[in-house]
């Protein structure tokens, strides 16, 4: 049960990270402007929040070995990518335009 809980936590935390990287990363460019500043503020806020949440949530998972943590994290990352891909595909079928 603790492995499933660990995987669900990782899945939930990978989704915002993937969205920030795929959605906002293409807007940054060499001339630093307003959008780059907003991107920096949003991404730093999300990463700080994720760090705080990770520190609070993962104190209970000290009994899981690092090898198992890596495998479960990899599976959660793959599941998050597949989930975002399905959401993108469904959105494209409904509206006809790309979401990310």
Residue pairs with C-beta under 8 A, 6 or more apart in sequence:
2 60
2 61
2 63
2 64
3 64
3 68
3 72
6 61
6 64
6 69
6 72
7 72
7 75
7 76
7 79
8 76
9 57
9 58
10 72
10 73
10 76
10 77
11 76
11 79
11 80
11 83
13 50
13 53
13 54
14 76
14 77
14 80
15 80
15 83
15 84
16 46
16 50
17 46
17 47
17 50
18 80
18 81
18 84
19 84
19 100
20 42
20 43
20 46
22 84
22 100
23 100
24 39
24 42
24 43
25 39
27 35
27 36
27 39
28 35
28 36
28 39
29 36
61 69
64 72
84 100
87 99
88 98
88 99
88 100
91 98
91 99
92 98
92 99
